[in-house]
Amino acid sequence: MSDCFSWLKFFSCPLLIALILSASATCHASDSFNSEISHAIGGAVMAAYITDKYLDSEYRSWIGFGMSTAIIVVEQNYEISKTGKRSSQQLDMVAHAVGSAFGAWYTDKYLLVPLVKKNYFGLTVHIPVN
């Protein structure tokens, strides 16, 4: 039963922030601080989720950051081709990438267990015993 709700503990604070932002009274697209911070929070949550999914990888934080940033770059370039507002969409990309970097780093450093890998450094001597 504890596995069913383990994700709730992991995403409780970002989920609460996302719900509060989505329930705010005035929701409209702009280049204001509130708009860009929502992109950063979304990037952090997305990167944290992807980083958690690649738990056993040595490069899990890079994978989380890279995939989250690649998704938003593709989406924002589609928006640029549709609307033509390049500067606004690029600002959204940068805010999301900054949030992705923070989310992937924080998840890898503080929320996930350290990855222990086997590597050998040194000299191994084998002495046959007859």
Summary of the structure (lengths in Angstrom):
residues: 130
radius of gyration: 20.4
end to end distance: 56.1
largest distance: 83.2
contacts: 336
relative contact order: 0.15
helix: 68%
strand: 0%
